[in-house]
Amino acid sequence: MPNFDAGHYFLTAFAPIRSHVVDDRLPDSPVQRVRDAIDRLPRAWQSPATDPAIWKLDVNRRFFERIGKPDDPRASPFAGSLRTHLLRFAVLDDAIFNGRPPSDTLLSQAGLRPKPTDPDPADLLPCAYLMFTADFDAVMTPGEKLKDSLTPTEQDRVRDDWAREIWTLAEGELREIFGNCQQFDDETIKTADDFARYVARCQVETYMPFNDYYIDPPKVKLLPVKAIAAAVAAPLIATVLAFLAWVTGAETWLGYRPEQAALVALLLTVAAIYGGYRFAMAHGQKPWPAAEFGDLPSVLKGLYIQQKFAGFVTRSYDMSPAELRGAFGDFLTAHAPEELFDKTQPPGVVRSE
């Protein structure tokens, strides 16, 4: 799947981490400094990781003394982006060896398969990588209606604008993390545009995005399998019939020499198979339609209304119809469901009730 799907942009980037210490005043390796910088990032508010009591645990005391603790464990610097659904950092030390593929003992003894004592090749990375992934609304303005499709140029413009936004929000944190990566230093990365270009250079294509904001099943055009099968079957049947006419000694088939007709029909069959394959691949690359309320402001508003309405239901269980009507009117006035940016759940919060 492409980077753009269902109105969202799915970013995946791998930044190579330096393999040597460039500053003797920093005794830790660059990989360890990246890990420490990621650990210092505040988590979402009201998750177990942000419980103030966690900073007092003896088992974590020495660790937090070494890396320091955030001034406010509730305030994620990236929560200021009303386009970002998910942002994640991780360190990829090396490729994982999945083990030897199974082999038949008899074939190995016959020399047709590798011997069990022969080592298999293993993929190794030249250095550790910082993995940087994000899922954000593919729009230029928060709350803008999500689009079903964007051109490659429009996708790049949305990605770069988002990268500039998070640089503005969290330049210090991003410098602390990416500053241990290759070709990232204060002289090279000075502005938000420089950071956007760096992210674009490290980007790899996202093949499996995930969307879970559909209220109703999306209207997706299915692959016309029957039409493709018919387009391939017609010349294939003609090929078989012309070949049978040729081997049975017929002089003509549909006015043509059988061997010539069989060759032409075979070429048409190959062309139909190739055309069907290309059509199916192009059809599979089309993005899914955007969910009607899949943008982050709508999701946050929905979470807020859901929690408030659950409390309203429990409080109004014994109300009379007249009381219920008045209470529901007060509920609408108090929580303004039609106002997207007013009276909503703050970003970066796991729960509010």
Secondary structure, 3 states (H helix, E strand, C coil): CCCEECCEEEEEEEEEECCCCCCCCCCCCHHHHHHHHHHHCCCCECCHHHCHHHHHCHHHHHHHHHHCCCCCCCCCHHHHCCCEEEEEEEEECCCCCCCCCCCCHHHHHCCCCCCCCCCCCCCCCCCCEEEEEEEEECCCCCCCCCCCCCCHHHHHHHHHHHHHHHHHHHHHHHHHHHCCECCCCCCCCCCHHHHHHHHHHHEECCCCCCCCCCCCCCCCCCCCHHHHHHHHHHHHHHHHHHHHHHHCCCCCECCECHHHHHHHHHHHHHHHHHHHHHHHHHHHCCCCCCCCCCCHHHHHHHHHHHHHHHHHHHHCCCCCHHHHHHHHHHHHHHHCCCCCCCCCCCCCECCCC
